[in-house]
């Protein structure tokens, strides 16, 4: 299928994905590698909407209010997900 977790690179995308998530927690395509945030798509990580500036966890997720928080890759850290596909 070729889909991947979504990269949020603008305010317009932020608004759309917030609406699509329907007020539920959802994984995004952001991850931390050697202390630097990256998108799985390879797009530059320039836009962010963090709830807190100091994010110490490994993966990005959108909270119910649309703000972002870090998350872990653990079975107890359950959330939905938002994907994107190439056109």
Steps between C-alpha positions, in 0.01 A plus 500: 500500500791739555355696793691629802429690817424865421755780502350831614694775325261799513220659700249397230605134535483535878139620480403223257658222705350637823158481333566151357608361838157587641621602844690175555870439564679406177856406405676728253803421283749683722784325679814597688837381380816601684309783671361645175134480390437366149205401282475146360436662158842664504344849489674765715368523856442877500138529617395375844209534739647361823309522825835524675830612353715234670389176337708210631315203351561328167184544291254784428128473562216747479295543814120540504528882494736497197819573693793261464673294765770238503412133523667163550495183297340295777189286513340718769531819290195445277381754242354517150705619205486741206650385169587667172540363149677632192268617223 
